[in-house]
């Protein structure tokens, strides 16, 4: 709830910086519903590949940083999942969730590159959102008198989680192999969407 309220407040404060522009017409006109389906699936694949690549990259970086004596504190600002595993302070957790981290920043900028995000404003807005989330969670805890522990050791559930999702993992692996095979015989243009549609 604190993140929803802080995001709403941030949106209201930044509204005056947003300019209303005429919506640009899509240059790629789909002829029928099959073309629309293929185009949407390929766009979704592009977005998923972009997001996953950043998650994997920064997880590897955090694996290296966490083994060093002084650089391990950089994990708090690189990849949010790793950062949350390192802290059990609810206020700092709220800040980190609002601040997001470099990995999520890269994901946002990658999927919204056509928008033209001002990085300086984006950075300070994330800083503001994180700080406001921490303040709001403090206020909410004082108002609602919540004292239940929300952190626990979930190591025992890891095996069951993997077991339940094994079929999904195998299916995703098979689809990835089929995608690679389907692209093997095609001329690559450097854009996954156009490579798939050729």
C-alpha positions as CSV (number, residue, x, y, z in Angstrom):
1,X,0.0,0.0,0.0
2,X,2.9,2.4,0.8
3,X,4.3,1.9,-2.7
4,X,0.9,2.6,-4.3
5,X,0.4,5.8,-2.3
6,X,4.0,7.0,-3.0
7,X,3.6,6.3,-6.7
8,X,0.3,8.1,-6.8
9,X,1.8,11.1,-5.0
10,X,4.9,11.1,-7.4
11,X,2.6,10.9,-10.4
12,X,0.6,13.9,-9.2
13,X,3.8,15.9,-8.5
14,X,5.3,15.1,-11.9
15,X,2.0,15.7,-13.9
16,X,3.0,19.3,-14.6
17,X,6.2,18.1,-16.3
18,X,4.3,15.8,-18.8
19,X,3.4,17.3,-22.1
20,X,0.3,16.2,-24.0
21,X,1.2,15.0,-27.4
22,X,-0.9,13.7,-30.3
23,X,-0.7,9.9,-30.4
24,X,1.4,8.7,-33.3
25,X,-0.3,6.3,-35.7
26,X,1.2,2.9,-35.8
27,X,3.2,2.5,-39.1
28,X,2.8,-1.3,-39.1
29,X,-0.8,-1.9,-40.1
30,X,-2.0,-5.4,-39.4
31,X,-4.3,-6.8,-42.1
32,X,-6.0,-9.5,-40.0
33,X,-6.2,-10.9,-36.5
34,X,-3.5,-13.5,-37.3
35,X,-1.0,-10.7,-38.1
36,X,-2.0,-8.9,-34.9
37,X,-1.4,-12.0,-32.9
38,X,2.0,-12.7,-34.4
39,X,3.1,-9.1,-34.0
40,X,2.0,-8.9,-30.3
41,X,3.7,-12.3,-29.6
42,X,6.9,-11.2,-31.1
43,X,6.8,-7.8,-29.3
44,X,6.2,-9.6,-26.0
45,X,9.1,-11.9,-26.8
46,X,11.4,-9.0,-27.4
47,X,10.4,-7.4,-24.1
48,X,10.8,-10.7,-22.1
49,X,14.2,-11.3,-23.6
50,X,15.3,-7.8,-22.8
51,X,14.1,-8.0,-19.2
52,X,15.5,-11.5,-18.6
53,X,18.9,-10.5,-20.0
54,X,19.2,-7.7,-17.5
55,X,18.1,-9.9,-14.6
56,X,20.6,-12.5,-15.4
57,X,23.4,-10.0,-16.1
58,X,22.9,-8.2,-12.8
59,X,22.4,-11.4,-10.8
60,X,25.9,-12.5,-12.1
61,X,27.3,-9.1,-11.1
62,X,25.8,-9.4,-7.7
63,X,27.2,-12.9,-7.3
64,X,30.7,-11.4,-7.8
65,X,30.1,-8.3,-5.6
66,X,28.7,-10.3,-2.7
67,X,32.0,-12.2,-2.4
68,X,34.1,-9.1,-2.0
69,X,34.6,-7.3,1.3
70,X,33.7,-3.7,0.4
71,X,31.9,-4.0,-3.0
72,X,29.2,-6.2,-1.5
73,X,27.2,-3.1,-0.5
74,X,26.7,-2.2,-4.1
75,X,24.3,-5.2,-4.3
76,X,21.7,-2.9,-2.7
77,X,21.6,-0.7,-5.8
78,X,22.1,-3.2,-8.6
79,X,19.5,-5.9,-8.5
80,X,16.5,-5.6,-6.2
81,X,15.9,-9.4,-5.5
82,X,19.5,-9.9,-4.3
83,X,19.3,-6.7,-2.2
84,X,16.1,-7.8,-0.5
85,X,17.8,-11.1,0.5
86,X,20.5,-9.1,2.3
87,X,18.2,-7.0,4.5
88,X,15.5,-7.7,7.1
89,X,14.8,-4.1,8.0
90,X,11.2,-3.3,6.8
91,X,11.9,0.4,6.3
92,X,15.0,-0.3,4.2
93,X,13.1,-2.9,2.3
94,X,10.3,-0.4,1.5
95,X,13.0,2.1,0.3
96,X,14.7,-0.5,-1.9
97,X,11.3,-1.5,-3.4
98,X,10.5,2.1,-4.3
99,X,14.1,2.9,-5.4
100,X,14.1,-0.3,-7.6
101,X,17.7,-0.6,-8.6
102,X,19.9,-0.4,-11.7
103,X,18.6,-3.6,-13.2
104,X,15.0,-2.5,-13.2
105,X,16.1,1.0,-14.4
106,X,17.7,-0.7,-17.4
107,X,14.6,-2.8,-18.0
108,X,12.4,0.3,-18.0
109,X,14.6,2.3,-20.2
110,X,15.0,-0.6,-22.7
111,X,11.3,-1.3,-23.1
112,X,10.4,2.4,-23.2
113,X,13.3,3.7,-25.3
114,X,10.8,5.4,-27.8
115,X,9.5,7.6,-24.9
116,X,12.7,9.4,-24.3
117,X,13.1,9.2,-20.5
118,X,15.1,12.0,-18.8
119,X,17.5,9.9,-16.7
120,X,18.2,12.7,-14.1
121,X,14.5,13.2,-13.4
122,X,14.0,9.4,-13.4
123,X,16.8,8.9,-10.9
124,X,15.5,11.5,-8.5
125,X,11.9,10.3,-8.9
126,X,13.0,6.8,-7.9
127,X,14.9,8.2,-4.9
128,X,11.9,10.2,-3.9
129,X,9.6,7.2,-4.3
130,X,11.9,5.0,-2.2
131,X,12.2,7.6,0.6
132,X,8.4,8.3,0.6
133,X,7.7,4.5,0.7
134,X,9.9,4.1,3.8
135,X,8.2,7.1,5.5
136,X,4.7,5.8,4.6
137,X,5.4,2.3,5.9
138,X,6.6,3.8,9.2
139,X,3.3,5.8,9.4
140,X,1.2,2.8,8.5
141,X,2.8,0.6,11.1
142,X,2.2,3.2,13.8
143,X,-1.4,3.6,12.8
144,X,-2.3,0.0,12.3
145,X,-0.1,-1.4,15.1
146,X,1.2,-4.3,13.1
147,X,3.6,-6.5,15.1
148,X,3.5,-9.8,13.2
149,X,6.8,-11.1,11.8
150,X,6.8,-10.9,8.0
151,X,10.2,-12.4,7.4
152,X,11.0,-16.1,7.7
153,X,13.4,-18.7,6.4
154,X,11.9,-20.1,3.2
155,X,14.8,-22.5,2.3
156,X,12.6,-25.5,3.1
157,X,10.1,-24.5,0.4
158,X,12.7,-24.1,-2.4
159,X,12.6,-27.8,-3.3
160,X,8.8,-28.0,-3.6
161,X,8.8,-24.8,-5.7
162,X,11.2,-26.3,-8.2
163,X,9.4,-29.6,-8.2
164,X,6.0,-27.9,-9.0
165,X,7.5,-25.7,-11.8
166,X,9.7,-28.4,-13.4
167,X,7.2,-29.0,-16.2
168,X,7.0,-25.2,-16.9
169,X,10.8,-25.0,-17.0
170,X,11.0,-28.0,-19.4
171,X,8.4,-26.4,-21.7
172,X,10.2,-23.1,-21.7
173,X,13.4,-24.8,-22.6
174,X,11.8,-26.7,-25.5
175,X,10.3,-23.4,-26.8
176,X,13.7,-21.7,-26.6
177,X,15.3,-24.5,-28.6
178,X,12.5,-24.4,-31.2
179,X,13.0,-20.6,-31.5
180,X,16.7,-21.0,-32.0
181,X,16.1,-23.7,-34.7
182,X,13.5,-21.6,-36.5
183,X,15.9,-18.6,-36.6
184,X,18.9,-20.7,-37.8
185,X,17.8,-20.9,-41.4
186,X,16.7,-17.3,-41.7
187,X,18.6,-14.2,-42.7
188,X,19.1,-12.2,-39.6
189,X,18.5,-8.5,-39.6
190,X,19.4,-7.8,-36.0
191,X,15.8,-7.2,-34.9
192,X,14.1,-10.3,-33.4
193,X,10.6,-9.1,-34.4
194,X,11.5,-8.8,-38.1
195,X,13.6,-12.0,-38.0
196,X,10.6,-13.9,-36.6
197,X,8.1,-12.5,-39.1
198,X,10.3,-13.1,-42.2
